């Protein structure tokens, strides 16, 4: 199994305003990608999910795609 993206980049926190990183972990339908496919550790998967949900609430990311 490959190493977590955030651990390998040495990122301490995941910012909800950094849409370039968040879009990598959102599927074509707008769903949060499973950690088995995104290869993120549990700690960063929780932080990633919270950041994506925050960005959705503020209108930076869509809830669903057409």
MDTraj code that builds the backbone (N, CA, C; nanometers):
import mdtraj as md
import numpy as np

residues = "UNK UNK UNK UNK UNK UNK UNK UNK UNK UNK UNK UNK UNK UNK UNK UNK UNK UNK UNK UNK UNK UNK UNK UNK UNK UNK UNK UNK UNK UNK UNK UNK UNK UNK UNK UNK UNK UNK UNK UNK UNK UNK UNK UNK UNK UNK UNK UNK UNK UNK UNK UNK UNK UNK UNK UNK UNK UNK UNK UNK UNK UNK UNK UNK UNK UNK".split()
xyz = np.array([
    [0.0846, -0.1182, 0.0000],
    [0.0000, 0.0000, 0.0000],
    [0.0892, 0.1246, 0.0000],
    [0.0520, 0.2230, -0.0768],
    [0.1335, 0.3436, -0.0845],
    [0.1079, 0.4341, 0.0362],
    [0.1989, 0.5264, 0.0535],
    [0.1904, 0.6156, 0.1684],
    [0.0836, 0.7226, 0.1461],
    [0.0329, 0.7740, 0.2537],
    [-0.0678, 0.8804, 0.2511],
    [-0.0128, 1.0038, 0.1788],
    [-0.0948, 1.0666, 0.0969],
    [-0.0537, 1.1859, 0.0226],
    [-0.0124, 1.2982, 0.1159],
    [-0.0882, 1.3201, 0.2207],
    [-0.0613, 1.4303, 0.3125],
    [0.0606, 1.4030, 0.3999],
    [0.0827, 1.2763, 0.4358],
    [0.2023, 1.2410, 0.5133],
    [0.3277, 1.2573, 0.4271],
    [0.3194, 1.2158, 0.3002],
    [0.4359, 1.2244, 0.2128],
    [0.4695, 1.3695, 0.1772],
    [0.3691, 1.4565, 0.1702],
    [0.3912, 1.5987, 0.1406],
    [0.4223, 1.6788, 0.2661],
    [0.4146, 1.6118, 0.3819],
    [0.4426, 1.6741, 0.5115],
    [0.3487, 1.7924, 0.5386],
    [0.2214, 1.7751, 0.5048],
    [0.1200, 1.8772, 0.5305],
    [0.0586, 1.8526, 0.6677],
    [0.0611, 1.9524, 0.7527],
    [0.0095, 1.9375, 0.8885],
    [-0.1426, 1.9517, 0.8934],
    [-0.1951, 2.0491, 0.8201],
    [-0.3404, 2.0689, 0.8212],
    [-0.3914, 2.0797, 0.6777],
    [-0.5183, 2.0478, 0.6609],
    [-0.5827, 2.0518, 0.5302],
    [-0.6749, 2.1724, 0.5298],
    [-0.6502, 2.2653, 0.4380],
    [-0.7263, 2.3893, 0.4331],
    [-0.8462, 2.3741, 0.3402],
    [-0.9637, 2.4149, 0.3845],
    [-1.0843, 2.4038, 0.3030],
    [-1.0818, 2.4997, 0.1842],
    [-0.9933, 2.6005, 0.1862],
    [-0.9848, 2.6960, 0.0761],
    [-0.8909, 2.6493, -0.0352],
    [-0.8178, 2.5415, -0.0111],
    [-0.7240, 2.4881, -0.1103],
    [-0.7985, 2.3895, -0.2000],
    [-0.8691, 2.4420, -0.2984],
    [-0.9576, 2.3604, -0.3816],
    [-0.8826, 2.2659, -0.4734],
    [-0.7600, 2.2991, -0.5111],
    [-0.6832, 2.2116, -0.6003],
    [-0.6587, 2.0761, -0.5334],
    [-0.6270, 2.0769, -0.4066],
    [-0.6040, 1.9510, -0.3346],
    [-0.7370, 1.8803, -0.3079],
    [-0.8390, 1.9547, -0.2685],
    [-0.9671, 1.8920, -0.2352],
    [-1.0306, 1.8243, -0.3553],
    [-1.0168, 1.8835, -0.4737],
    [-1.0782, 1.8253, -0.5936],
    [-1.0170, 1.6910, -0.6302],
    [-0.8946, 1.6656, -0.5878],
    [-0.8320, 1.5365, -0.6148],
    [-0.8996, 1.4235, -0.5396],
    [-0.9655, 1.4560, -0.4282],
    [-1.0245, 1.3545, -0.3420],
    [-1.1770, 1.3543, -0.3499],
    [-1.2325, 1.4161, -0.4552],
    [-1.3766, 1.4148, -0.4789],
    [-1.3991, 1.3441, -0.6123],
    [-1.4926, 1.2486, -0.6160],
    [-1.5171, 1.1717, -0.7372],
    [-1.5905, 1.2566, -0.8413],
    [-1.6113, 1.1982, -0.9576],
    [-1.6820, 1.2671, -1.0657],
    [-1.8265, 1.2985, -1.0310],
    [-1.8830, 1.2229, -0.9383],
    [-2.0207, 1.2472, -0.8958],
    [-2.0287, 1.3444, -0.7793],
    [-1.9140, 1.3854, -0.7280],
    [-1.9126, 1.4785, -0.6159],
    [-1.9005, 1.4115, -0.4807],
    [-1.8735, 1.2815, -0.4793],
    [-1.8613, 1.2090, -0.3535],
    [-1.7173, 1.2113, -0.3035],
    [-1.7017, 1.2008, -0.1721],
    [-1.5682, 1.1912, -0.1127],
    [-1.5137, 1.0524, -0.1432],
    [-1.3916, 1.0462, -0.1963],
    [-1.3323, 0.9204, -0.2393],
    [-1.2940, 0.8360, -0.1182],
    [-1.3178, 0.7060, -0.1296],
    [-1.2867, 0.6098, -0.0248],
    [-1.1362, 0.6079, 0.0029],
    [-1.0961, 0.5970, 0.1290],
    [-0.9529, 0.5981, 0.1598],
    [-0.8754, 0.4809, 0.1001],
    [-0.9428, 0.3723, 0.0648],
    [-0.8727, 0.2608, -0.0001],
    [-0.8218, 0.3014, -0.1373],
    [-0.8960, 0.3856, -0.2077],
    [-0.8561, 0.4289, -0.3414],
    [-0.7692, 0.5541, -0.3382],
    [-0.7930, 0.6405, -0.2407],
    [-0.7136, 0.7629, -0.2320],
    [-0.5863, 0.7428, -0.1524],
    [-0.5748, 0.6299, -0.0839],
    [-0.4601, 0.5919, -0.0004],
    [-0.4216, 0.7015, 0.0986],
    [-0.5214, 0.7469, 0.1737],
    [-0.4952, 0.8416, 0.2822],
    [-0.5083, 0.7682, 0.4147],
    [-0.4313, 0.8108, 0.5127],
    [-0.4402, 0.7488, 0.6451],
    [-0.5691, 0.7967, 0.7136],
    [-0.6049, 0.7311, 0.8213],
    [-0.7309, 0.7597, 0.8902],
    [-0.7345, 0.9022, 0.9438],
    [-0.6227, 0.9480, 0.9976],
    [-0.6164, 1.0828, 1.0539],
    [-0.6423, 1.1885, 0.9471],
    [-0.5773, 1.1738, 0.8327],
    [-0.5948, 1.2724, 0.7266],
    [-0.7274, 1.2546, 0.6523],
    [-0.7822, 1.1332, 0.6499],
    [-0.9127, 1.1129, 0.5863],
    [-1.0211, 1.1876, 0.6634],
    [-1.0129, 1.1868, 0.7959],
    [-1.1108, 1.2608, 0.8769],
    [-1.0987, 1.4108, 0.8530],
    [-0.9757, 1.4608, 0.8506],
    [-0.9540, 1.6038, 0.8277],
    [-0.9959, 1.6428, 0.6857],
    [-0.9696, 1.5540, 0.5898],
    [-1.0074, 1.5791, 0.4507],
    [-1.1590, 1.5865, 0.4358],
    [-1.2299, 1.4937, 0.4985],
    [-1.3761, 1.4931, 0.4920],
    [-1.4337, 1.6205, 0.5530],
    [-1.3774, 1.6649, 0.6634],
    [-1.4255, 1.7876, 0.7271],
    [-1.3990, 1.9091, 0.6382],
    [-1.2826, 1.9128, 0.5738],
    [-1.2493, 2.0251, 0.4862],
    [-1.3399, 2.0269, 0.3634],
    [-1.3697, 1.9102, 0.3066],
    [-1.4583, 1.9033, 0.1901],
    [-1.5990, 1.9470, 0.2278],
    [-1.6470, 1.9017, 0.3425],
    [-1.7812, 1.9406, 0.3871],
    [-1.7894, 2.0908, 0.4141],
    [-1.6834, 2.1481, 0.4698],
    [-1.6798, 2.2922, 0.4940],
    [-1.6819, 2.3694, 0.3629],
    [-1.6035, 2.3231, 0.2656],
    [-1.5988, 2.3892, 0.1352],
    [-1.7331, 2.3783, 0.0634],
    [-1.8015, 2.2660, 0.0800],
    [-1.9346, 2.2505, 0.0202],
    [-2.0334, 2.3480, 0.0827],
    [-2.0292, 2.3581, 0.2143],
    [-2.1219, 2.4454, 0.2853],
    [-2.1034, 2.5911, 0.2441],
    [-1.9800, 2.6321, 0.2207],
    [-1.9513, 2.7697, 0.1813],
    [-1.9692, 2.7939, 0.0314],
    [-1.9998, 2.6881, -0.0436],
    [-2.0249, 2.7034, -0.1857],
    [-1.8996, 2.6983, -0.2716],
    [-1.7881, 2.6544, -0.2159],
    [-1.6648, 2.6460, -0.2934],
    [-1.6593, 2.5176, -0.3757],
    [-1.7217, 2.4114, -0.3244],
    [-1.7317, 2.2842, -0.3958],
    [-1.8798, 2.2471, -0.4088],
    [-1.9175, 2.1823, -0.5174],
    [-2.0581, 2.1406, -0.5318],
    [-2.0872, 2.0157, -0.4485],
    [-2.2130, 2.0011, -0.4087],
    [-2.2549, 1.8805, -0.3380],
    [-2.2652, 1.7641, -0.4355],
    [-2.3202, 1.7892, -0.5537],
    [-2.3321, 1.6876, -0.6598],
    [-2.2949, 1.7509, -0.7926],
    [-2.2586, 1.6660, -0.8873],
    [-2.2299, 1.7130, -1.0233],
    [-2.3332, 1.6553, -1.1180],
    [-2.3553, 1.7257, -1.2271],
    [-2.4514, 1.6759, -1.3251],
    [-2.3838, 1.5931, -1.4307],
])
top = md.Topology()
chain = top.add_chain()
for i, resn in enumerate(residues, 1):
    res = top.add_residue(resn, chain, resSeq=i)
    for name in ("N", "CA", "C"):
        top.add_atom(name, md.element.get_by_symbol(name[0]), res)
traj = md.Trajectory(xyz[None], top)
